Amino acid sequence: MNTQTEQEALNIFELVEILKANIKIIIYTIGAGILFGLYLSFTSPNVYRAEVLMVEAEQIGGSGSGGASGLINSILGNSGLSPMFGGFSSSATSKIAVLESRKFTESFVEEYDMLPKLFPEKWDSSTNSWKGNPPSLWDAYFLISKKVRTVNHDIRKGLITLTIDTNDPKLSMEIANKMISAVNDYIRKESIIETNETIEYLQVELSKTDIVDIKRSLNSLLEDQLKTVMVASTKEEFAFKVIDPGYTPNKKIAPYRALIMVVSTTLSGILSIIIIFVSIMLRNQKSQFAKD
């Protein structure tokens, strides 16, 4: 037991001696890590977050009356209108999908002239022109979907949170609030268009049939569609109802400069030890080859 303890103490002593003999490598490597951490800390732009808390807006119409839905689905089955029966899909998942879609995002960027704000490094404000080739709407969509916008849906509580991260606190707040207003308007207009198409189809089918039950069902569904159009025409918060609007954030959420320094220093220290032992191993192999 004593022999094992002595051996362990000897190994630790040898390790300390190895590190002391290669102290310059450790100092230089850690120094380089600190410099890299400082560079990364002070060149990484601040990120500011704005959030909008909302719930799905209540919808009127779209479910049909009693057994009318099944009867009409059989009528609409070959028309291509059955999936949108009742207007634009009222599920929260479908509305979030629209909010995150390329089509809506590009429409939003174009409507609110967001390209210069999203790509300020490429925009010359003194001449109101682009420096070189201007970014496309696809570039804007890619940036927003990957780095700017996040949507979280708490199904249990029914809460939906839109998160916007940019390098400008005022821009984060502006995009968050305007995007909700824009998607409400977008879904409202789409719902009106699709519901009007359904109304036209129902009116045509109504004129074709003499069966009393089908006429009654068609009239009931037609009434639902007309209600949907009326509500959509007057309701601003058609898809999402805002509970807590976005505000200008006064604190950054990133970068974590202290954490960057700790991580870079720690990793550089580990790297220095790896370099030392790799170099020792290579030297021993070289000596062994020379003896052979």
LINRADA-V319399 format. One line per field, one symbol per residue. burial: I if it has 9 or more other ideal C-beta (glycine too) atoms within 8 Angstrom, else O. A space follows every 10 residues. Layout:
burial: ???
This chain:
burial: OOOOOOOOOO OOOOOOOIIO OIOOIIOIII OIIIOIIIOI IOOOOOIIII IIIIIIIOIO IIOIOOOIIO IIIOIIOOOO IIOIIIIIOI OIOIIIOIII OOOIIIIIIO OOOIIIIIIO OIIOOOOOOI OOOOIOIOII IOIIIOOIIO IOIIOOOIII IIIIIIOOIO IIIIIIIIII IIIIIIIIOI IIOIIIIIIO IIIOIIOOIO OOOIIIIIII IIOIIIIIIO IIOOIOIIII IIOOOIOOIO OOOOIOOOOI IOIIIOIIIO IIIOIIOOII OOOOOOOOOO OO
